[in-house]
Amino acid sequence: MSTPIITARRNLVQRISNLLRKAENGEISLTPWQLSEVQEAIEQLEEERFAEGERTMSEAERAELYEPAGSVASEPIDRRHLFDQLARTLGQTC
């Protein structure tokens, strides 16, 4: 893996981890839409679509600007599941 790819990957992982950690520590409360966006960013990380993942995380971090009015999740996403999904992704690509 080239240095720019390693850096892009690391930056996206940190961004995802930081948001989930803040939610876990009770610093913020994530909406179902934000959880869905985080899940999408993890999938983009898996597919090495780092720029798209960064954009997705920007939107997840600023839900007050990007979350569609009346947004309803198709199915609930557990925050713990996202931590596990991220861990599996990191285990696959390290």
N, C-alpha and C positions, 0 to 999 in steps of 0.2 A: 504494500500500500504506500502511495506517495505521501509526502509530508502534508500537502494541502488537503488531501482526503482525510488523513488522520486528524488534522486540526478541525476540519468541518464536522467530522463525526464526533469528536470530543466536545466541541461547542454545543452541538445539538443534544448530546447525552446530558451535559451539565444543565442545559436549559430545562429539559424535561424533568430531571431529578430535582432541581431547585424548586420548581412549581409544585411537584408532588410532595416534597419535603415540607414546604410551607403549609400545605393543606393538612398534612399529617400532624404537624405541630400546632395546628389550630390558628395559625397566623392569618389564613384566608379560608374561605369556604368556596369550593368549586361547584359550579352549576353542572347539571347533566350535560349541557352543551359543551362546556369547557372540558369535561372528562372525555367526551367524544372526540374533541379536537386533539387532546393529548394522545388518545389511542391512535388517531390518524397520524400524528407526528411519529409515534413509535413505529408504525407500519412504514412510513416514509424512511425512517432510519434503517429499518430492515432492508429496504430496497435501495439504499444508498442515494436517496433523493434528498440530499441535505438542504439545499436551498428551499425546496418546498416545505420541508420539515421546519425550517427556521420561520418561514412565513406563517405556517400553521400555528406554531408556538407563539408568535407575535400576536396573533388573533386570540388565542386562548388566554394569554396574559392580560389582554385588554378587552375582556368580554363586554364592558360597558360601551365600547365602540363597535364591536363586531358581531355580538350575539344577535341573531334575528329575533325580532319581537315575537313573543308567543312561542318560542322554540320549545319543542317537546321531544325528548329522547325516545327513540323507537323501543329501546330496552335499557334498563338501568345498567350502569357500568360501575363496578366496585373499584375504588381507588387501589385497594390491595392487589386486585387483578392487574392493574396497570404497572405496579411495581414489579410483579412477577413477570409480566410480559417484557418489560424492559430488561430485567435480569436475564431472561432466556435469550433475548436478542443479543445482549452483550456476550453471553456465553457462546453463542453461535459464531460471532464475528471476531472474537479475540484470538 
